[in-house]
Amino acid sequence: MNSSSNAIRPIELLKEARTRTLALVADLDDGQLIGPRLEIINPLRWEIGHVAWFQEYWILRHLHQRASILACGDSLYDSARVAHETRWDLPLPSRAETIDYMQSILDHVLDLYDQEESRELAAESAYFLSLVLLHEDMHAEAITYTRQTLGYPAPRFKVDDGIAQVCSKVVRKPEYVGSELGDVEIPGGVFLVGSTPGKRFAFDNEMLPHEIQIHPFAISRTAMTNAQYAVFVDDGGYERRKLWCDEGWRWRKGTSAKHPVYWRFTEGKWWRRKFDEMVQLEDHLPVLHINWYEADAYCRWAGRRLPTEAEWEMAASAEPTAGGQGISEHKRQFPWGDEMPTPECANLDWHEMACIDVRALPAGDSAFGCRQMIGNVWEWTASDFKPYPGFVAGPYKEYSAPWFRDHKVLRGGCWATRSHLIHNSYRNFYTPDRCDVWAGFRTCAL
């Protein structure tokens, strides 16, 4: 991992992250905070306690050699030791006790570092403060898709002056520029895959950066839309064995899937469940909650393919040479350049509280004209999640290495992803059957 975190102000962001975490569960009752036993989610009361335990473990105990504040904390909250299926059976602290524990840990961290914000943090402190911040951000996103999975109401808050506050809804009408979707041509060439040292915090699976040769390819300008995917569904795509890989067909048969998990056809129209309400399917929103098998089957039906993660990263990061026949040596941190995300460039940070039209936000286009490669919806790639050459596990050894066997790579972030977490080289990873996360896809020409 790269220990640089020059774009992150850890202490202020840790305060904001904790406010957001608590806001995401504040309206839920005690029963909802435990919820049903499902393989794809955690009981939320366990999850928020785990976030605090992780902060305590790496900052107070690992970095500062302090004794554990919660004597049974490891046996309750260490995700590497506590089997997922047992988390509903644990003697968890009550809701009030859990929140007190969360506040106690944060207060101890603030006591250590609040006075150091005006000075440059030591590299080791900056690294671990960034690690626990981004870990909490990931769980905030997970809590959000858990609310979708369980049919809870949509989270309702906004962020003012760095503080998450409850609100009714955030509405910002995007400016549309053009309606042509289509493909963009990427010239190919030798491309540096992975995070460049010294620019941003990077997880171990993004390291080490390495050059690979990529052939020219054409990739869709936007993510796949609901309207495009509905044609595949209406054409019997879920019933045609030849469109599915063997594992995908077993998944489809085992789940009796005939359309995306939250879609319903009634009154002659497609609808989808959005948290706890049914809304009519929006033609130009990205198709959501699609798993890798479904994306792969669509590609076979359409005579397309998923991009490899290297192709995806090149389309997001590379710049053309003056003649447009190759790529330059400069690699962008974000599709639009090296500047941190703003709401005009990317749908992140809960600004819209939902996905938006795939044609929106032209200011966020990559150098080759791909739109919304950061934010709005995670995008599946064709690639298996594997270590890069020279991989060395970071201090948090369970972050990547245990998952190299059977996961697929997603890129780009979604509307609930934090802007200080995501960048062009960031690798997300899930098993190919997961359709609960905010995932869609874009395609390449064969």
C-alpha positions as CSV (number, residue, x, y, z in Angstrom):
1,M,0.0,0.0,0.0
2,N,0.9,3.6,-0.5
3,S,0.9,5.6,2.7
4,S,0.4,9.0,1.1
5,S,-2.9,10.6,1.9
6,N,-2.3,14.2,0.9
7,A,-5.9,14.6,-0.3
8,I,-7.4,13.5,3.0
9,R,-7.8,15.5,6.3
10,P,-8.2,12.4,8.5
11,I,-9.5,13.9,11.7
12,E,-12.3,16.1,10.3
13,L,-13.3,13.4,7.9
14,L,-13.4,10.8,10.7
15,K,-15.8,13.0,12.6
16,E,-18.0,13.4,9.5
17,A,-17.8,9.7,8.7
18,R,-19.0,8.8,12.2
19,T,-21.9,11.3,11.9
20,R,-22.9,9.7,8.6
21,T,-22.7,6.2,9.9
22,L,-25.0,7.0,12.8
23,A,-27.3,8.9,10.5
24,L,-27.7,5.9,8.3
25,V,-29.1,3.8,11.1
26,A,-30.8,6.5,13.3
27,D,-34.3,5.9,11.9
28,L,-34.2,2.1,12.3
29,D,-35.7,0.3,15.2
30,D,-34.0,-2.4,17.2
31,G,-35.5,-5.2,15.1
32,Q,-34.3,-3.6,11.9
33,L,-30.8,-3.1,13.4
34,I,-30.6,-6.9,13.6
35,G,-32.7,-7.9,10.6
36,P,-33.0,-11.3,8.9
37,R,-30.1,-13.8,8.6
38,L,-28.8,-13.4,5.1
39,E,-25.5,-14.4,3.5
40,I,-25.0,-11.1,1.7
41,I,-25.5,-8.7,4.6
42,N,-24.5,-8.1,8.2
43,P,-26.7,-7.4,11.2
44,L,-26.4,-3.6,11.3
45,R,-25.9,-3.4,15.0
46,W,-22.9,-5.7,14.5
47,E,-21.7,-3.6,11.6
48,I,-21.6,-0.3,13.3
49,G,-19.8,-1.8,16.3
50,H,-17.3,-3.5,13.9
51,V,-16.5,0.0,12.4
52,A,-15.6,1.3,15.9
53,W,-13.6,-1.8,16.8
54,F,-11.6,-1.6,13.6
55,Q,-10.7,2.0,14.4
56,E,-9.7,1.0,18.0
57,Y,-7.7,-1.9,16.8
58,W,-5.5,-0.1,14.2
59,I,-5.2,3.4,15.9
60,L,-5.3,2.8,19.6
61,R,-4.1,-0.7,19.9
62,H,-1.8,-1.3,16.9
63,L,-0.3,2.2,16.5
64,H,-0.3,3.3,20.1
65,Q,-0.1,0.0,22.0
66,R,-3.1,0.7,24.2
67,A,-5.2,-2.0,25.9
68,S,-8.5,-2.9,24.5
69,I,-11.4,-0.7,25.8
70,L,-13.9,-3.5,25.1
71,A,-12.6,-6.7,26.7
72,C,-14.7,-9.0,24.5
73,G,-14.3,-6.8,21.4
74,D,-12.2,-9.2,19.3
75,S,-14.6,-12.1,19.9
76,L,-17.5,-9.9,18.8
77,Y,-16.2,-7.7,16.0
78,D,-13.1,-9.1,14.4
79,S,-14.4,-10.0,10.9
80,A,-11.4,-12.3,10.2
81,R,-12.2,-14.4,13.3
82,V,-16.0,-14.2,13.7
83,A,-17.8,-16.3,11.1
84,H,-20.4,-14.4,9.2
85,E,-23.3,-16.8,9.9
86,T,-22.7,-16.5,13.7
87,R,-23.0,-12.7,13.9
88,W,-26.7,-12.8,14.6
89,D,-26.1,-15.1,17.6
90,L,-23.5,-13.0,19.3
91,P,-24.1,-11.3,22.7
92,L,-23.8,-7.9,21.1
93,P,-24.0,-4.8,23.3
94,S,-27.3,-3.0,23.2
95,R,-27.9,-0.2,20.7
96,A,-27.1,2.5,23.3
97,E,-24.0,0.6,24.5
98,T,-22.8,0.2,20.9
99,I,-23.2,3.9,20.2
100,D,-21.4,4.8,23.5
101,Y,-18.5,2.5,22.5
102,M,-18.3,4.1,19.0
103,Q,-18.2,7.6,20.6
104,S,-15.6,6.5,23.2
105,I,-13.2,5.2,20.5
106,L,-13.6,8.3,18.4
107,D,-13.0,10.6,21.4
108,H,-9.7,8.7,22.2
109,V,-8.6,9.1,18.6
110,L,-9.5,12.8,18.6
111,D,-7.6,13.3,21.8
112,L,-4.5,11.9,20.1
113,Y,-4.6,13.7,16.8
114,D,-6.9,16.8,17.0
115,Q,-3.9,19.1,17.8
116,E,-1.8,17.6,15.0
117,E,-4.2,18.7,12.2
118,S,-2.3,21.9,11.7
119,R,1.0,20.0,11.3
120,E,1.8,17.3,8.8
121,L,1.0,13.9,10.2
122,A,3.8,11.3,10.4
123,A,3.5,8.9,7.5
124,E,2.5,5.9,9.7
125,S,-0.2,7.9,11.5
126,A,-1.5,9.3,8.2
127,Y,-1.6,5.8,6.7
128,F,-3.7,4.2,9.5
129,L,-6.0,7.2,10.0
130,S,-6.7,7.0,6.3
131,L,-7.2,3.2,6.5
132,V,-9.8,3.4,9.2
133,L,-11.5,6.3,7.5
134,L,-11.9,4.5,4.2
135,H,-13.0,1.4,6.0
136,E,-15.8,3.3,7.6
137,D,-16.7,4.8,4.3
138,M,-17.0,1.4,2.7
139,H,-19.3,0.2,5.5
140,A,-21.5,3.3,5.1
141,E,-22.0,2.2,1.5
142,A,-22.7,-1.3,2.6
143,I,-25.3,-0.1,5.1
144,T,-26.9,1.8,2.3
145,Y,-27.2,-1.3,0.1
146,T,-28.4,-3.3,3.1
147,R,-31.3,-0.9,3.5
148,Q,-32.1,-1.5,-0.2
149,T,-31.8,-5.3,0.2
150,L,-34.1,-5.3,3.2
151,G,-36.6,-2.9,1.8
152,Y,-36.0,-0.2,4.4
153,P,-36.7,3.4,3.6
154,A,-34.1,5.3,1.7
155,P,-31.6,7.1,3.9
156,R,-32.5,10.8,4.1
157,F,-29.7,13.2,4.9
158,K,-27.5,15.7,3.3
159,V,-24.0,17.0,4.0
160,D,-23.5,20.7,5.0
161,D,-20.1,22.0,6.1
162,G,-18.8,18.4,6.4
163,I,-21.7,17.2,8.7
164,A,-24.3,14.6,7.6
165,Q,-27.8,16.1,8.3
166,V,-31.2,14.5,7.9
167,C,-33.2,16.0,5.0
168,S,-36.2,15.1,2.8
169,K,-34.4,14.8,-0.5
170,V,-31.6,16.3,-2.5
171,V,-32.6,17.3,-6.0
172,R,-30.2,18.8,-8.6
173,K,-31.4,18.6,-12.2
174,P,-28.4,17.6,-14.4
175,E,-27.6,19.4,-17.6
176,Y,-27.8,16.9,-20.5
177,V,-25.4,17.3,-23.4
178,G,-26.4,15.2,-26.3
179,S,-28.3,12.0,-26.4
180,E,-26.0,9.8,-28.5
181,L,-24.6,6.9,-26.5
182,G,-22.6,4.6,-28.8
183,D,-18.9,3.8,-28.5
184,V,-15.6,5.6,-28.2
185,E,-12.4,4.3,-29.8
186,I,-9.4,3.8,-27.6
187,P,-6.1,3.5,-29.6
188,G,-4.4,1.0,-27.3
189,G,-0.7,1.0,-26.4
190,V,1.6,0.4,-23.5
191,F,-0.3,1.5,-20.4
192,L,0.6,1.7,-16.7
193,V,-2.0,-0.2,-14.7
194,G,-2.3,0.4,-10.9
195,S,-1.8,3.3,-8.5
196,T,1.1,5.5,-8.9
197,P,3.1,5.9,-5.6
198,G,2.9,9.2,-3.7
199,K,-0.3,10.6,-5.1
200,R,-3.2,9.1,-3.0
201,F,-3.8,6.4,-0.4
202,A,-3.8,3.1,-2.2
203,F,-4.8,-0.4,-1.0
204,D,-2.5,-3.3,-1.5
205,N,-4.4,-4.8,-4.4
206,E,-3.7,-1.6,-6.5
207,M,0.0,-2.1,-6.1
208,L,2.5,-2.5,-7.8
209,P,1.9,-0.4,-10.9
210,H,3.1,-2.2,-14.0
211,E,3.0,-1.7,-17.7
212,I,0.9,-3.9,-20.1
213,Q,0.3,-3.8,-23.8
214,I,-3.4,-3.2,-24.6
215,H,-4.8,-3.6,-28.1
216,P,-7.1,-0.9,-29.6
217,F,-10.7,-1.4,-28.5
218,A,-14.1,0.4,-28.6
219,I,-16.0,0.9,-25.3
220,S,-19.5,2.2,-24.7
221,R,-19.6,5.9,-23.9
222,T,-22.0,5.3,-20.9
223,A,-23.1,2.6,-18.6
224,M,-25.8,0.2,-19.8
225,T,-29.3,1.8,-19.3
226,N,-32.5,0.3,-18.0
227,A,-34.1,0.7,-21.5
228,Q,-31.3,-1.2,-23.2
229,Y,-31.3,-4.0,-20.7
230,A,-35.1,-4.3,-20.8
231,V,-34.9,-5.2,-24.5
232,F,-32.7,-8.2,-23.5
233,V,-35.2,-9.2,-20.8
234,D,-38.2,-8.9,-23.1
235,D,-36.4,-10.9,-25.7
236,G,-36.3,-13.9,-23.4
237,G,-32.6,-13.4,-22.4
238,Y,-33.1,-15.1,-19.1
239,E,-34.6,-18.2,-20.7
240,R,-31.9,-18.9,-23.4
241,R,-29.3,-21.3,-22.2
242,K,-26.8,-20.5,-24.9
243,L,-26.4,-16.9,-23.6
244,W,-25.2,-18.0,-20.2
245,C,-21.9,-19.4,-19.0
246,D,-22.2,-22.7,-17.0
247,E,-21.9,-21.1,-13.6
248,G,-24.3,-18.3,-14.6
249,W,-26.9,-20.8,-15.8
250,R,-26.7,-22.7,-12.6
251,W,-27.2,-19.4,-10.7
252,R,-30.2,-18.5,-12.9
253,K,-31.8,-21.9,-12.5
254,G,-31.1,-22.0,-8.8
255,T,-32.7,-18.6,-8.2
256,S,-35.4,-18.8,-10.9
257,A,-34.3,-15.4,-12.1
258,K,-36.2,-14.0,-15.0
259,H,-35.2,-10.4,-14.8
260,P,-33.1,-8.1,-12.4
261,V,-33.8,-8.9,-8.8
262,Y,-35.8,-5.7,-8.0
263,W,-37.8,-5.5,-11.3
264,R,-41.5,-6.3,-11.5
265,F,-43.7,-6.2,-14.6
266,T,-47.3,-5.0,-13.9
267,E,-49.9,-2.8,-15.6
268,G,-48.0,-3.4,-18.9
269,K,-44.9,-1.6,-17.6
270,W,-41.6,-2.5,-15.8
271,W,-41.2,-1.2,-12.3
272,R,-38.3,-1.5,-9.9
273,R,-38.1,-1.5,-6.1
274,K,-36.2,1.5,-4.9
275,F,-35.7,1.0,-1.2
276,D,-39.2,0.6,0.2
277,E,-41.2,1.9,-2.8
278,M,-41.9,0.8,-6.3
279,V,-41.1,3.3,-9.1
280,Q,-41.6,3.0,-12.8
281,L,-38.4,2.0,-14.6
282,E,-36.4,5.0,-15.7
283,D,-35.2,4.5,-19.3
284,H,-31.9,6.5,-19.1
285,L,-30.8,5.5,-15.6
286,P,-28.1,2.8,-15.4
287,V,-29.4,-0.7,-14.9
288,L,-28.8,-1.5,-11.2
289,H,-28.3,-4.5,-9.1
290,I,-27.0,-6.6,-11.9
291,N,-24.6,-9.4,-11.1
292,W,-21.6,-10.5,-13.3
293,Y,-23.5,-13.5,-14.8
294,E,-26.3,-11.2,-15.9
295,A,-23.9,-8.7,-17.5
296,D,-22.0,-11.5,-19.2
297,A,-25.3,-13.0,-20.6
298,Y,-26.4,-9.6,-21.9
299,C,-23.1,-9.2,-23.7
300,R,-23.5,-12.6,-25.5
301,W,-27.0,-11.6,-26.5
302,A,-25.8,-8.2,-27.8
303,G,-22.7,-9.5,-29.5
304,R,-20.6,-7.4,-27.1
305,R,-18.2,-8.2,-24.2
306,L,-17.2,-6.7,-20.9
307,P,-14.0,-4.7,-20.7
308,T,-11.1,-6.1,-18.9
309,E,-10.2,-4.0,-15.9
310,A,-7.0,-2.8,-17.7
311,E,-9.1,-1.6,-20.6
312,W,-11.5,0.1,-18.2
313,E,-8.7,1.8,-16.5
314,M,-7.1,2.9,-19.8
315,A,-10.4,4.4,-21.0
316,A,-10.8,6.3,-17.7
317,S,-7.2,7.4,-17.3
318,A,-5.3,7.7,-20.6
319,E,-4.9,10.7,-22.8
320,P,-4.4,10.6,-26.5
321,T,-1.3,11.8,-28.2
322,A,-1.4,14.9,-30.4
323,G,-2.2,12.8,-33.5
324,G,-4.7,10.7,-31.6
325,Q,-3.0,7.5,-32.8
326,G,-1.7,6.5,-29.4
327,I,-1.7,7.4,-25.7
328,S,0.6,9.9,-23.9
329,E,2.7,9.1,-20.8
330,H,0.4,11.1,-18.5
331,K,-2.1,9.1,-16.5
332,R,-5.1,10.9,-15.0
333,Q,-6.2,10.1,-11.4
334,F,-9.8,10.7,-12.4
335,P,-11.5,10.6,-15.8
336,W,-11.6,14.4,-16.0
337,G,-8.0,15.0,-14.8
338,D,-6.2,15.1,-11.5
339,E,-8.6,17.4,-9.6
340,M,-10.7,15.9,-6.8
341,P,-14.3,15.1,-7.6
342,T,-17.0,17.8,-7.5
343,P,-20.8,17.3,-8.0
344,E,-20.4,18.7,-11.5
345,C,-18.0,15.8,-12.4
346,A,-19.3,12.8,-10.6
347,N,-22.3,11.5,-8.7
348,L,-20.7,10.6,-5.4
349,D,-21.1,11.3,-1.7
350,W,-24.9,10.8,-1.6
351,H,-25.3,14.2,-3.4
352,E,-28.2,13.0,-5.4
353,M,-29.3,10.2,-3.0
354,A,-29.8,7.9,-6.1
355,C,-28.4,7.2,-9.6
356,I,-28.9,9.8,-12.3
357,D,-29.3,9.8,-16.1
358,V,-26.2,8.2,-17.7
359,R,-26.0,11.2,-20.1
360,A,-25.5,13.7,-17.3
361,L,-22.3,15.3,-16.1
362,P,-20.4,15.9,-19.3
363,A,-17.7,17.8,-17.2
364,G,-16.7,14.4,-15.9
365,D,-15.9,12.8,-19.3
366,S,-12.6,11.0,-19.8
367,A,-10.1,12.3,-22.4
368,F,-11.7,9.9,-24.9
369,G,-15.3,10.8,-24.1
370,C,-16.5,8.1,-21.7
371,R,-19.0,9.5,-19.3
372,Q,-19.5,8.8,-15.6
373,M,-16.7,6.3,-15.2
374,I,-16.4,7.6,-11.7
375,G,-19.6,7.6,-9.6
376,N,-23.3,6.8,-10.2
377,V,-22.9,3.0,-10.5
378,W,-20.2,0.4,-10.0
379,E,-19.2,-1.4,-13.3
380,W,-18.4,-5.0,-13.6
381,T,-15.3,-6.0,-15.7
382,A,-14.4,-9.3,-17.3
383,S,-11.4,-9.7,-15.0
384,D,-10.9,-12.1,-12.1
385,F,-9.7,-10.4,-8.9
386,K,-6.0,-11.4,-8.8
387,P,-2.9,-9.9,-7.3
388,Y,-0.8,-7.6,-9.5
389,P,2.8,-8.7,-10.1
390,G,4.9,-8.2,-7.0
391,F,1.9,-8.1,-4.7
392,V,2.7,-7.6,-1.0
393,A,-0.2,-7.7,1.5
394,G,-0.5,-4.5,3.6
395,P,-0.8,-4.4,7.3
396,Y,-4.6,-5.2,7.0
397,K,-3.8,-8.5,5.5
398,E,-7.4,-9.7,5.2
399,Y,-8.4,-6.8,2.9
400,S,-7.4,-8.4,-0.4
401,A,-5.6,-11.8,-0.2
402,P,-8.4,-14.0,1.0
403,W,-10.6,-12.9,-1.9
404,F,-8.3,-13.5,-4.9
405,R,-9.8,-16.9,-5.6
406,D,-13.3,-16.4,-6.7
407,H,-14.2,-12.7,-7.1
408,K,-14.6,-10.4,-10.1
409,V,-13.4,-6.8,-10.4
410,L,-15.7,-3.8,-10.4
411,R,-14.5,-0.3,-11.1
412,G,-15.6,3.3,-10.8
413,G,-17.7,3.7,-7.6
414,C,-21.4,4.6,-7.2
415,W,-23.6,7.4,-5.9
416,A,-23.0,6.2,-2.3
417,T,-19.2,6.0,-2.6
418,R,-17.1,8.7,-0.9
419,S,-15.1,11.0,-3.2
420,H,-11.9,10.6,-1.1
421,L,-12.0,6.8,-1.5
422,I,-12.5,6.4,-5.3
423,H,-10.0,7.0,-8.2
424,N,-9.4,5.5,-11.5
425,S,-7.1,2.7,-10.2
426,Y,-9.3,1.6,-7.3
427,R,-10.4,-2.0,-7.5
428,N,-13.6,-3.3,-5.9
429,F,-14.4,-7.0,-5.9
430,Y,-17.4,-9.2,-5.4
431,T,-18.4,-12.8,-6.2
432,P,-20.1,-13.0,-9.6
433,D,-23.5,-13.9,-8.1
434,R,-23.9,-10.7,-6.1
435,C,-26.7,-8.5,-7.3
436,D,-27.4,-6.6,-4.1
437,V,-24.6,-3.9,-4.6
438,W,-25.1,-0.8,-6.7
439,A,-23.6,-2.5,-9.8
440,G,-24.1,-2.2,-13.5
441,F,-21.8,-2.4,-16.5
442,R,-20.6,-1.0,-19.8
443,T,-19.6,-3.0,-22.8
444,C,-16.9,-3.3,-25.5
445,A,-17.3,-4.2,-29.2
446,L,-16.1,-7.6,-30.1
